[in-house]
């Protein structure tokens, strides 16, 4: 981090917008950069990194004295998170700010309550504590305060992982195979990937390793009919299509035309010809009902709190409330029930979220199974083993950043009787 007066002022201005929590932080930051086109690439990187550091540690920074002052929050992040000394910051400081930073350095965060130290809302900390216990929640929360790595999925229609790794090595980009996903690559840094030939040629796509593993639970086969029920921008859709060798028929449903439009360019690069994006009004859309009991595999990556992705989306812990989680759980149950109607006898539906809360995971699955006796839960670990993935988290897939190094995910395989 190389602070300057221009960069500090830009970060302060960006934080004024982000701290309103009127919408997702990444979208607010995009809008800010669109309105401040004079900022160069390195300036934007500085503003983004500093802003997200503030969002990750917001409760701690406020307790240490920054309160809701965007400028003091930015200075606190520079001092604590990035280790910039008061002497280095001195040319940029106003009259009382040097004394503030000196006092800040003298505080001992370890004396604060754990929810404050770990920058979690009390209600979320209490739920995680009840689920994981004090030691594990400390490790989980600390992992969620870190920056997420940049993971890629190799498009096996167009390249092999070894070939991609070799190309990165020739280009001086440090990369390694992911631990669990057979088609994943983790980059040591964050290069300008969108200008790299491997990306432009569709040989790699950005996708977290945990997200990649979900597709191995769906386990689609060639010539099957498959539905990605909440496709979004299509990352898992493209992975499923490649696993099907572009054969069969793969529907990508979503209620957002904007999200589906983002799939078009990715689909063109991918070389897939079996993907059919369809905008739907709701989970009960008539276009879905025509497929009732005809689909071999369905993936429901349900809308959720996203608390497993706090490394990437730290604003979620400040924007979501307990009532939101309860509302989401009801929505998840409705979507899962509607999507299950598509599954043919002996077919499979995989219910997944990027949440770490039982209310959105185990409780939704338990409620579904109680209301749908023709479905049974299968062993996710056994399915992964069939793909030579040595990962056993029990009957359901449970991924945590502090344990597995990827985003937090939950997934359950639900199969319909013949």
Secondary structure, DSSP 8 states (H G I E B T S, - for coil): ----HHHHHHHHHHHHHHTT-SS-HHHHHHHHHHH-TTS-HHHHHHHHHHHHHHHHTHHHHIIIIITT-HHHHHHHIIIIIS---HHHHGGG--TTHHHHHHHHHH--GGGS-HHHHTT--HHHHHHHHHHH-HHHHHHHHHHHTS---EEEEE-TTT--HHHHHHHHHHTT--EEE-SS-TTEEEESS---GGGSHHHHTTSEEE--HHHHHHHHHH---TT-EEEETT-TT-HHHHHHHHHTTT-SEEEEEES-HHHHHHHHHHHHHHT--SEEEEE-SSTT-HHHHTTTT-EEEEEEE-----GGGTTT-TTHHHH--HHHHHHHHHHHHHHHHHHHTTEEEEEEEEEEES---GGGTHHHHHHHHHH-TTEEEE-HHHHHHHTT-----SSSEEE-HHHHSS--EEEEEEEE--
